[in-house]
């Protein structure tokens, strides 16, 4: 999609911006897994899902927060 189309779809409430450059179809349920994947995509190369978030993915424990690991060189000023 072109940037113009994305902007138009956001204005028409067809897309929701989850993070810069990361979008979801408007009205789609916001699951924990969706939020985790959006955070992982937002941090880009070198980032990963944390060990605690991984335990929830494997069904080993309940954990509501989203945790990702960000390379030190990219962590300054980044908020998920």
N, CA, C and O atoms as CSV, one atom per row, in Angstrom:
chain,resi,resn,atom,element,x,y,z
A,1,UNK,N,N,0.834,-1.182,0.000
A,1,UNK,CA,C,0.000,0.000,0.000
A,1,UNK,C,C,0.875,1.239,0.000
A,1,UNK,O,O,1.919,1.285,0.649
A,2,UNK,N,N,0.441,2.213,-0.718
A,2,UNK,CA,C,1.172,3.485,-0.703
A,2,UNK,C,C,0.897,4.215,0.609
A,2,UNK,O,O,-0.087,3.943,1.296
A,3,UNK,N,N,1.776,5.134,0.934
A,3,UNK,CA,C,1.579,5.930,2.139
A,3,UNK,C,C,0.290,6.725,2.086
A,3,UNK,O,O,-0.374,6.912,3.105
A,4,UNK,N,N,-0.065,7.194,0.897
A,4,UNK,CA,C,-1.315,7.954,0.726
A,4,UNK,C,C,-2.522,7.069,1.029
A,4,UNK,O,O,-3.472,7.505,1.679
A,5,UNK,N,N,-2.479,5.818,0.552
A,5,UNK,CA,C,-3.586,4.892,0.806
A,5,UNK,C,C,-3.694,4.577,2.296
A,5,UNK,O,O,-4.793,4.540,2.848
A,6,UNK,N,N,-2.559,4.352,2.941
A,6,UNK,CA,C,-2.571,4.088,4.389
A,6,UNK,C,C,-3.179,5.268,5.131
A,6,UNK,O,O,-4.045,5.084,5.986
A,7,UNK,N,N,-2.736,6.469,4.813
A,7,UNK,CA,C,-3.299,7.666,5.457
A,7,UNK,C,C,-4.803,7.773,5.232
A,7,UNK,O,O,-5.553,8.112,6.148
A,8,UNK,N,N,-5.236,7.482,4.010
A,8,UNK,CA,C,-6.666,7.531,3.688
A,8,UNK,C,C,-7.441,6.497,4.502
A,8,UNK,O,O,-8.512,6.801,5.027
A,9,UNK,N,N,-6.911,5.280,4.612
A,9,UNK,CA,C,-7.589,4.221,5.368
A,9,UNK,C,C,-7.639,4.560,6.856
A,9,UNK,O,O,-8.612,4.217,7.527
A,10,UNK,N,N,-6.626,5.215,7.379
A,10,UNK,CA,C,-6.663,5.644,8.785
A,10,UNK,C,C,-7.749,6.703,8.962
A,10,UNK,O,O,-8.530,6.638,9.911
A,11,UNK,N,N,-7.801,7.679,8.053
A,11,UNK,CA,C,-8.845,8.714,8.128
A,11,UNK,C,C,-10.245,8.115,8.040
A,11,UNK,O,O,-11.167,8.588,8.705
A,12,UNK,N,N,-10.406,7.074,7.220
A,12,UNK,CA,C,-11.713,6.438,7.051
A,12,UNK,C,C,-11.978,5.354,8.101
A,12,UNK,O,O,-12.963,4.622,8.005
A,13,UNK,N,N,-11.101,5.252,9.098
A,13,UNK,CA,C,-11.233,4.288,10.202
A,13,UNK,C,C,-11.216,2.840,9.710
A,13,UNK,O,O,-11.897,1.983,10.274
A,14,UNK,N,N,-10.449,2.572,8.672
A,14,UNK,CA,C,-10.275,1.198,8.199
A,14,UNK,C,C,-9.034,0.562,8.804
A,14,UNK,O,O,-8.939,-0.662,8.898
A,15,UNK,N,N,-8.080,1.397,9.216
A,15,UNK,CA,C,-6.846,0.931,9.838
A,15,UNK,C,C,-6.625,1.678,11.141
A,15,UNK,O,O,-7.007,2.839,11.281
A,16,UNK,N,N,-6.001,0.991,12.094
A,16,UNK,CA,C,-5.552,1.609,13.339
A,16,UNK,C,C,-4.036,1.504,13.379
A,16,UNK,O,O,-3.474,0.455,13.063
A,17,UNK,N,N,-3.378,2.580,13.764
A,17,UNK,CA,C,-1.928,2.540,13.891
A,17,UNK,C,C,-1.583,2.048,15.295
A,17,UNK,O,O,-1.968,2.663,16.289
A,18,UNK,N,N,-0.854,0.931,15.367
A,18,UNK,CA,C,-0.447,0.368,16.649
A,18,UNK,C,C,0.886,0.943,17.102
A,18,UNK,O,O,1.083,1.205,18.289
A,19,UNK,N,N,1.790,1.136,16.171
A,19,UNK,CA,C,3.111,1.733,16.366
A,19,UNK,C,C,3.455,2.407,15.044
A,19,UNK,O,O,2.794,2.140,14.041
A,20,UNK,N,N,4.464,3.268,15.009
A,20,UNK,CA,C,4.857,3.852,13.727
A,20,UNK,C,C,5.152,2.755,12.696
A,20,UNK,O,O,6.022,1.908,12.905
A,21,UNK,N,N,4.426,2.787,11.605
A,21,UNK,CA,C,4.623,1.812,10.542
A,21,UNK,C,C,3.956,0.465,10.762
A,21,UNK,O,O,4.074,-0.420,9.914
A,22,UNK,N,N,3.256,0.283,11.883
A,22,UNK,CA,C,2.591,-0.981,12.214
A,22,UNK,C,C,1.095,-0.699,12.354
A,22,UNK,O,O,0.684,0.132,13.164
A,23,UNK,N,N,0.283,-1.405,11.552
A,23,UNK,CA,C,-1.149,-1.142,11.496
A,23,UNK,C,C,-1.939,-2.427,11.690
A,23,UNK,O,O,-1.438,-3.529,11.464
A,24,UNK,N,N,-3.181,-2.259,12.114
A,24,UNK,CA,C,-4.128,-3.371,12.229
A,24,UNK,C,C,-5.426,-2.947,11.571
A,24,UNK,O,O,-5.756,-1.761,11.531
A,25,UNK,N,N,-6.154,-3.912,11.061
A,25,UNK,CA,C,-7.464,-3.629,10.485
A,25,UNK,C,C,-8.360,-3.108,11.608
A,25,UNK,O,O,-8.445,-3.709,12.679
A,26,UNK,N,N,-9.013,-2.005,11.353
A,26,UNK,CA,C,-9.898,-1.409,12.362
A,26,UNK,C,C,-10.988,-2.406,12.749
A,26,UNK,O,O,-11.584,-3.060,11.893
A,27,UNK,N,N,-11.232,-2.505,14.023
A,27,UNK,CA,C,-12.269,-3.400,14.520
A,27,UNK,C,C,-11.771,-4.795,14.848
A,27,UNK,O,O,-12.496,-5.574,15.466
A,28,UNK,N,N,-10.540,-5.131,14.444
A,28,UNK,CA,C,-9.999,-6.453,14.782
A,28,UNK,C,C,-9.766,-6.513,16.290
A,28,UNK,O,O,-9.294,-5.540,16.879
A,29,UNK,N,N,-10.091,-7.645,16.922
A,29,UNK,CA,C,-9.884,-7.744,18.364
A,29,UNK,C,C,-8.411,-7.555,18.722
A,29,UNK,O,O,-7.528,-8.080,18.044
A,30,UNK,N,N,-8.155,-6.813,19.774
A,30,UNK,CA,C,-6.783,-6.565,20.222
A,30,UNK,C,C,-6.384,-7.653,21.219
A,30,UNK,O,O,-6.565,-7.498,22.426
A,31,UNK,N,N,-5.858,-8.717,20.718
A,31,UNK,CA,C,-5.430,-9.813,21.584
A,31,UNK,C,C,-4.028,-9.539,22.114
A,31,UNK,O,O,-3.301,-8.697,21.588
A,32,UNK,N,N,-3.672,-10.254,23.146
A,32,UNK,CA,C,-2.320,-10.150,23.695
A,32,UNK,C,C,-1.303,-10.541,22.631
A,32,UNK,O,O,-0.262,-9.898,22.498
A,33,UNK,N,N,-1.600,-11.588,21.876
A,33,UNK,CA,C,-0.678,-12.043,20.828
A,33,UNK,C,C,-0.494,-10.984,19.738
A,33,UNK,O,O,0.611,-10.801,19.228
A,34,UNK,N,N,-1.572,-10.294,19.385
A,34,UNK,CA,C,-1.472,-9.225,18.386
A,34,UNK,C,C,-0.596,-8.097,18.898
A,34,UNK,O,O,0.262,-7.587,18.178
A,35,UNK,N,N,-0.817,-7.713,20.143
A,35,UNK,CA,C,-0.012,-6.637,20.718
A,35,UNK,C,C,1.461,-7.031,20.810
A,35,UNK,O,O,2.343,-6.200,20.593
A,36,UNK,N,N,1.726,-8.296,21.133
A,36,UNK,CA,C,3.107,-8.770,21.213
A,36,UNK,C,C,3.769,-8.743,19.838
A,36,UNK,O,O,4.902,-8.279,19.707
A,37,UNK,N,N,3.073,-9.235,18.815
A,37,UNK,CA,C,3.631,-9.239,17.464
A,37,UNK,C,C,3.849,-7.817,16.964
A,37,UNK,O,O,4.855,-7.544,16.309
A,38,UNK,N,N,2.927,-6.907,17.259
A,38,UNK,CA,C,3.088,-5.511,16.845
A,38,UNK,C,C,4.329,-4.900,17.496
A,38,UNK,O,O,5.080,-4.174,16.844
A,39,UNK,N,N,4.543,-5.192,18.769
A,39,UNK,CA,C,5.730,-4.684,19.460
A,39,UNK,C,C,6.998,-5.276,18.855
A,39,UNK,O,O,7.990,-4.571,18.668
A,40,UNK,N,N,6.963,-6.560,18.554
A,40,UNK,CA,C,8.130,-7.211,17.954
A,40,UNK,C,C,8.452,-6.597,16.593
A,40,UNK,O,O,9.617,-6.334,16.297
A,41,UNK,N,N,7.443,-6.368,15.771
A,41,UNK,CA,C,7.652,-5.742,14.467
A,41,UNK,C,C,8.159,-4.307,14.616
A,41,UNK,O,O,8.993,-3.857,13.829
A,42,UNK,N,N,7.661,-3.596,15.616
A,42,UNK,CA,C,8.041,-2.197,15.807
A,42,UNK,C,C,9.502,-2.046,16.204
A,42,UNK,O,O,10.137,-1.062,15.826
A,43,UNK,N,N,10.049,-2.992,16.954
A,43,UNK,CA,C,11.443,-2.839,17.387
A,43,UNK,C,C,12.425,-3.184,16.284
A,43,UNK,O,O,13.579,-2.757,16.327
A,44,UNK,N,N,11.985,-3.952,15.296
A,44,UNK,CA,C,12.815,-4.219,14.131
A,44,UNK,C,C,13.908,-5.247,14.360
A,44,UNK,O,O,13.879,-5.995,15.338
A,45,UNK,N,N,14.878,-5.278,13.444
A,45,UNK,CA,C,15.948,-6.278,13.501
A,45,UNK,C,C,16.733,-6.220,14.804
A,45,UNK,O,O,17.002,-5.143,15.335
A,46,UNK,N,N,17.089,-7.371,15.300
A,46,UNK,CA,C,17.872,-7.464,16.523
A,46,UNK,C,C,17.034,-7.559,17.773
A,46,UNK,O,O,17.552,-7.915,18.831
A,47,UNK,N,N,15.748,-7.249,17.685
A,47,UNK,CA,C,14.870,-7.348,18.837
A,47,UNK,C,C,14.229,-8.713,18.895
A,47,UNK,O,O,14.251,-9.468,17.923
A,48,UNK,N,N,13.656,-9.024,20.044
A,48,UNK,CA,C,13.041,-10.339,20.217
A,48,UNK,C,C,11.990,-10.286,21.322
A,48,UNK,O,O,11.940,-9.344,22.113
A,49,UNK,N,N,11.169,-11.306,21.355
A,49,UNK,CA,C,10.212,-11.483,22.450
A,49,UNK,C,C,11.008,-11.878,23.689
A,49,UNK,O,O,11.936,-12.681,23.597
A,50,UNK,N,N,10.656,-11.323,24.846
A,50,UNK,CA,C,11.399,-11.638,26.069
A,50,UNK,C,C,11.086,-13.034,26.574
A,50,UNK,O,O,10.161,-13.697,26.105
A,51,UNK,N,N,11.878,-13.461,27.540
A,51,UNK,CA,C,11.674,-14.778,28.147
A,51,UNK,C,C,10.320,-14.882,28.848
A,51,UNK,O,O,9.673,-15.927,28.781
A,52,UNK,N,N,9.885,-13.819,29.517
A,52,UNK,CA,C,8.598,-13.896,30.216
A,52,UNK,C,C,7.427,-13.938,29.253
A,52,UNK,O,O,6.473,-14.686,29.465
A,53,UNK,N,N,7.493,-13.133,28.188
A,53,UNK,CA,C,6.433,-13.213,27.178
A,53,UNK,C,C,6.455,-14.577,26.502
A,53,UNK,O,O,5.406,-15.116,26.150
A,54,UNK,N,N,7.639,-15.131,26.323
A,54,UNK,CA,C,7.762,-16.463,25.738
A,54,UNK,C,C,7.104,-17.539,26.582
A,54,UNK,O,O,6.549,-18.496,26.040
A,55,UNK,N,N,7.156,-17.399,27.900
A,55,UNK,CA,C,6.507,-18.408,28.750
A,55,UNK,C,C,5.002,-18.403,28.545
A,55,UNK,O,O,4.363,-19.451,28.636
A,56,UNK,N,N,4.430,-17.247,28.272
A,56,UNK,CA,C,2.992,-17.206,27.985
A,56,UNK,C,C,2.703,-17.831,26.623
A,56,UNK,O,O,1.728,-18.568,26.475
A,57,UNK,N,N,3.541,-17.542,25.631
A,57,UNK,CA,C,3.337,-18.136,24.305
A,57,UNK,C,C,3.346,-19.658,24.377
A,57,UNK,O,O,2.597,-20.323,23.660
A,58,UNK,N,N,4.183,-20.203,25.234
A,58,UNK,CA,C,4.277,-21.663,25.391
A,58,UNK,C,C,3.223,-22.211,26.349
A,58,UNK,O,O,3.141,-23.423,26.547
A,59,UNK,N,N,2.415,-21.331,26.946
A,59,UNK,CA,C,1.364,-21.777,27.858
A,59,UNK,C,C,1.879,-22.201,29.215
A,59,UNK,O,O,1.219,-22.970,29.914
A,60,UNK,N,N,3.052,-21.713,29.603
A,60,UNK,CA,C,3.645,-22.109,30.877
A,60,UNK,C,C,3.176,-21.248,32.037
A,60,UNK,O,O,3.175,-21.696,33.183
A,61,UNK,N,N,2.781,-20.024,31.749
A,61,UNK,CA,C,2.262,-19.151,32.816
A,61,UNK,C,C,1.514,-17.993,32.205
A,61,UNK,O,O,1.717,-17.650,31.041
A,62,UNK,N,N,0.644,-17.389,33.001
A,62,UNK,CA,C,-0.082,-16.194,32.571
A,62,UNK,C,C,0.803,-14.973,32.831
A,62,UNK,O,O,1.404,-14.841,33.897
A,63,UNK,N,N,0.869,-14.112,31.863
A,63,UNK,CA,C,1.683,-12.910,31.963
A,63,UNK,C,C,1.044,-11.882,31.053
A,63,UNK,O,O,1.028,-12.071,29.837
A,64,UNK,N,N,0.516,-10.797,31.605
A,64,UNK,CA,C,-0.256,-9.841,30.812
A,64,UNK,C,C,0.579,-8.759,30.135
A,64,UNK,O,O,0.171,-8.213,29.111
A,65,UNK,N,N,1.730,-8.449,30.692
A,65,UNK,CA,C,2.545,-7.400,30.103
A,65,UNK,C,C,3.180,-7.883,28.802
A,65,UNK,O,O,3.333,-9.080,28.562
A,66,UNK,N,N,3.537,-6.920,27.984
A,66,UNK,CA,C,4.267,-7.194,26.749
A,66,UNK,C,C,5.729,-6.873,27.032
A,66,UNK,O,O,6.059,-5.750,27.412
A,67,UNK,N,N,6.593,-7.845,26.849
A,67,UNK,CA,C,8.019,-7.625,27.037
A,67,UNK,C,C,8.776,-8.066,25.798
A,67,UNK,O,O,8.591,-9.168,25.282
A,68,UNK,N,N,9.633,-7.170,25.342
A,68,UNK,CA,C,10.513,-7.483,24.223
A,68,UNK,C,C,11.927,-7.094,24.623
A,68,UNK,O,O,12.136,-6.301,25.541
A,69,UNK,N,N,12.874,-7.657,23.928
A,69,UNK,CA,C,14.280,-7.346,24.161
A,69,UNK,C,C,14.745,-6.486,22.996
A,69,UNK,O,O,14.593,-6.853,21.831
A,70,UNK,N,N,15.310,-5.342,23.332
A,70,UNK,CA,C,15.752,-4.380,22.329
A,70,UNK,C,C,17.262,-4.245,22.420
A,70,UNK,O,O,17.796,-4.132,23.523
A,71,UNK,N,N,17.971,-4.252,21.290
A,71,UNK,CA,C,19.416,-4.036,21.343
A,71,UNK,C,C,19.743,-2.729,22.052
A,71,UNK,O,O,19.041,-1.735,21.864
A,72,UNK,N,N,20.773,-2.715,22.846
A,72,UNK,CA,C,21.138,-1.548,23.638
A,72,UNK,C,C,21.262,-0.289,22.783
A,72,UNK,O,O,20.869,0.796,23.211
A,73,UNK,N,N,21.799,-0.431,21.596
A,73,UNK,CA,C,22.003,0.740,20.744
A,73,UNK,C,C,20.699,1.364,20.288
A,73,UNK,O,O,20.703,2.500,19.812
A,74,UNK,N,N,19.571,0.654,20.418
A,74,UNK,CA,C,18.276,1.166,19.974
A,74,UNK,C,C,17.338,1.483,21.131
A,74,UNK,O,O,16.241,1.989,20.894
A,75,UNK,N,N,17.724,1.207,22.367
A,75,UNK,CA,C,16.767,1.302,23.474
A,75,UNK,C,C,16.518,2.720,23.965
A,75,UNK,O,O,15.487,2.974,24.588
A,76,UNK,N,N,17.408,3.628,23.712
A,76,UNK,CA,C,17.235,4.971,24.240
A,76,UNK,C,C,16.054,5.670,23.572
A,76,UNK,O,O,16.049,5.872,22.358
A,77,UNK,N,N,15.066,6.031,24.364
A,77,UNK,CA,C,13.921,6.771,23.871
A,77,UNK,C,C,12.841,5.919,23.221
A,77,UNK,O,O,11.888,6.472,22.673
A,78,UNK,N,N,12.950,4.610,23.259
A,78,UNK,CA,C,11.941,3.745,22.636
A,78,UNK,C,C,10.952,3.284,23.679
A,78,UNK,O,O,11.344,2.741,24.712
A,79,UNK,N,N,9.675,3.494,23.423
A,79,UNK,CA,C,8.622,3.048,24.338
A,79,UNK,C,C,7.664,2.168,23.555
A,79,UNK,O,O,7.188,2.561,22.491
A,80,UNK,N,N,7.381,0.990,24.069
A,80,UNK,CA,C,6.425,0.073,23.413
A,80,UNK,C,C,5.057,0.308,23.983
A,80,UNK,O,O,4.099,-0.351,23.579
